[in-house]
């Protein structure tokens, strides 16, 4: 990939380049990134009046954890792109409140809306109690979680999220076949492992049960994290070849930079840089390295970095414009 140093983040709109001021830092941008026609007001995108108010919901895992979640429904029905947001260690879903609203109803004049769900992973936020089959209760505390608890985040917690999305899909409220996952730190690793599980699901002649995740947005993914080493899911052919990636990290933290580079090494050869006249159709790996020690959620949510237009552009280009077929999951 080509490394370009710029003072403003570059957005390519089919036939022209628009420069959007994103603060006082220089931006190190890999590749020719992002296409979208935007106005300066998008940098501080506001919640649209057309947005459906968020709803607090509970999701039950098969191993007895009641997950707290917030659902930002879409008005687009079967055309709605679903986006699942997963927080970092010792955070909760509330860190994504404003981002979820901005992704649900992008302020670009398109009238589109997405179906966004933010989740408190086990041991975090309001998801802190597990009840076993015999009725015994276990308190879940983030600082006391074991490796098996982190593994259960993608095998159990994410399966509960998927069951909710399947119900919404079959009710005609979203298109599960165009699923996007957004994760920060720990959440990035959980998202990538869930993507591998999704793409490993056997293909059945009469029922679609996987291959739904089409895009991953990863903020400061960790190469090795408490039982969730990224090399394992990145070896899954569907993950490394079929999914579009948006990766952002702060390169003034040596470990975060090293982890991001390791991630990229396992993706670059499967996502070659397309010819300039084919960027719109083919480019599917976007990497932003920011000159900061900050990592994770802050890179996505802080106005200092202005990521909202870039995230909306990525989702639009790699999901909305691809028109993945809606498929019923009813047996």
N, C-alpha and C positions, 0 to 999 in steps of 0.2 A: 504494500500500500504506500501511497505518497504522503509524506508529512508536509503540511503546509502551515506556516506560522502567520496568523492574521491578528489584527486588532479588533475585528468584529466577526461574529459568527456568520458564516456564509450560508444563505438559503438560495437554492437555484429554483427559479420558477420557469418551467418548461422552456421559455425563450429569452429569459433575462436573469441577471443576478441582482438580488436585492440585499443590501447590507443592513443588518439590524444591530444597533448598539447594544452591547451586553455588559457594560460596565468598564472599569478602568484597567482590567487585566488584559494581557495578550492571551489569545486563545491558540493552543496547539491542536490542530484538527487533522485527523487522519482521513485521507481521501477527499474527494469532492463531495461535500455532504449537503444533504437536505434540499428539498425542493418544495417551495410553497409560496404563494403570493400572500404577503402579510402587510399589515400596517403597524406603525409604532405602538399602537394601543395594545397589540397582542402581547407585548412583553409583560404587561401587567394585566393579563386576561382576567376579566371579571365574570362572575356567575351570571348566566343568561336567565332572563325571566321565563324562558320556555322550559327550564329544567324541572324535572320531577323531584320533589323533596326527598332527601335520603330517608331510608327506613332502617331501624335497628332490628336485627334478626338474630336468632340462635341456630346453630348448626350442631348436630350431634354426631360425634365420631363413633365408630364401631367399638372402640375400646373405652368408651364411657366419659369422654371429655365433652363438655358443652362449650362450643366456641362462640364467642361474641363476634359479630360482624356488622358492617354497615353496607347497605345496598343502595346504590344510586342507579335507579332504573332508567331505561331509555325510552324514547318516544318513537323509535325507528322500527319496532317489531322485529321481524325476521332478518332485517338488514342491520340490526344493532351489533356493533363489535363489542364483545365482552372483554373487560380488562380486570385482572385480579392483582391487587397490590399487597405485597408482603413486606413487613417491617424488619428492621435490624434487631439484634440482640438487645434486650432490656428496653425496647421501645414498645409502642402499641399502635393500633390502627389509626389513632387520632393524629399521628404525625402526618398522615396523608389527607387530612380533611380538605384543605384548600386545593391540593393537587387533584384529588378525586373529582372535585367540582369542576375544575378547569378541563380535565380530560372528559368528563361526562358531557359537558356542553362547551366545545371549543368556540372561542370568540373570533371566528373567521368568516362569519356570514354565510356559511354553508347550510345551516339549519340542521346539520347532522347531530346526533347524540349517541353516546356509548353507554353500555351497561357496566358500571364499575362496582366492584365489591372489595372492601378492605376488611382484613381479618386479623383478630388477635390470635396469633399462634399459641399453642399450649405453653403455659407458664408465663404468659405475658398479658398485660391489660386485664381484661375481665374473663380470661380463659384460664382459670387457676385451680379448678377442681376436677378430679377424675373419680368416677364411681365405678368400681369393678362389678363383675357379674354377681358376686355374692353380697353386694351392698356396701363393701368397705370403701371408705373415702380416702383419697390421697390428695394432699395439697400440693399444687405445682408452683414452684418458685423458680424464676429464671436462673438465678445464681446457683441453684442446686440440681439443675437438669443434667442427666447423663447422656452418653452418646446415643443410647436407644431412644431417648426422648426426642432428640433432634431428628433421628431417622423417622420416628413416628409423625413428625411434622409433615413429611411428604407422603408417607404411606397411609396415614390415618386422617390428619387434618385436611390435607388437600383432596382426599377422596370424599370427605364430607362436603367440601366446597364444590367438587364436581357434581355430586348428586343434586345439589341446589341448582347448578347451572343446567343440568340435564332437564330438570323440571321446568325451568324458565325457557329453555330451548323448545321443548315440546308444547309449551303454552304459547309459542309464537312470539316470545318477548325478546329473543336475542338469537344470534347465530353462533352456536358453540363451535362450529367448524372454522371459525376465524378468531380463536382465542389468543389473547395477549397476556403474558405474565410480566409484572414489574416487581423487582425485588431489590432491596438494599442490604448490603452486607450479608448477614445470615439469611435474610429473605431471598437474596440472589442465588445462594446455594440451594435453598429449598426449592425455588422455582426451577432451577436447572435439573435437579433430580426428579421433580414431578414431570418435567418435559420428557425426560428419558423414559419414565414409566408410561407416560401417555403414548409415546412412539413405539414402545415395546409391546403394546397390547395387540393380541392376535387379530388379524383381519378376518371378519366373518362375512359370509355371503348375504346374510339377511339383517345384520345389525351392525351399525357403526359404533365402536366402543373405544376408539382412540384416534391418534393422528389429528387431534384437534388443535393443538398448540402450534401456532404459525409464527409467533414473534416473542422474543425475550428482550426485556429492557433490564439491564443489570448495572447497578451502581456499586462500585467497589466489591466485585465478587472476590471471595477468598479461596485461594487455591486448595487449602486444606482446612476444613472447619468441622471439628467435633463429630466425626463419623460421616461427614459429607464432603469427601474430596472430589474436586471438580473433574479430575481426569476421568473418573468412571462414567458420569453421564455424557461427557464430551466425546467418548468413544462410541456412543450409540449412533448409528448411521443417520437415523432420522433427525436427531438433534443437530449434529454437525453439518448436515447437508440441506435439510428441508426447512429449517427455521431461520428467520431473519433476526439479526442481532443488533442491538443498540447498547454499547458499553461505555460507561463514563467513570472516570476515577481521577483523584488528585495525585499528581505525579511528584509532589514534594514530600510524600511519605514513601520511603524506600520499599517497605513491604507491600503496600497497595500497588505500587508501580510494578513490582516484580510479579505479583499475583495476576495483574491484568495482562502483562506480557506473556505469562505462561498460558493464560486462557486464549490469547490471540494466536499463539503458536499452533494451537490445536484446531483453529478455525480458518486461518487465512487461506490455506491451499484449497479449501472447499468453497471459498467465496472470493474468487478472483475479481479484480477490479475490471468492470466492464468498459467497453469503448465509451467515449464521452457522449456519443449520440444515442447510447443505449442505457444511460444511467437511470433514467426514469423507470424503465421496465425491469432492469436486472440488478442494480446495486442493492445488496442485502446485508452488508456488514458495515456498521457505522461505529466509530470509536472516537471519543472525545477525551483528551487528556487535559485537565485543568491545572494551572500553576498554583496549587494550594495544598495544605496538609489536611484539609477537611476531607471527609469521606462519607460514603453511604447516603443516607436520606438527605442530608444537607445539600448535596450536589444536585438533587432533583427538585428540592422545594425552596431553596433560598433564592430570593429575587436577585441576589448578587450574580448568580450564574445564568439566570434567564433561560432555563431549560424547557419551560412549558411550550413555546412555539416549536422547538425541535422535537419534543415528544409527540405533539399533535401531528407534525409533519410526517414523522416516521410511521405512526399508526395509520394515517390516511394513505400514505404511499404503499406500505407493505401489507395492509389488510383491507381497508375500505375499497381502494382502487382495484384490488385483485378479485373481488366479487366471488369469494369462496361459496360454494353451494350450501344452502341450508338443508340439513338432513334430519329427519325425525329420529328420535332414539327410542320410540315406543316399541315394545316387544311384539 
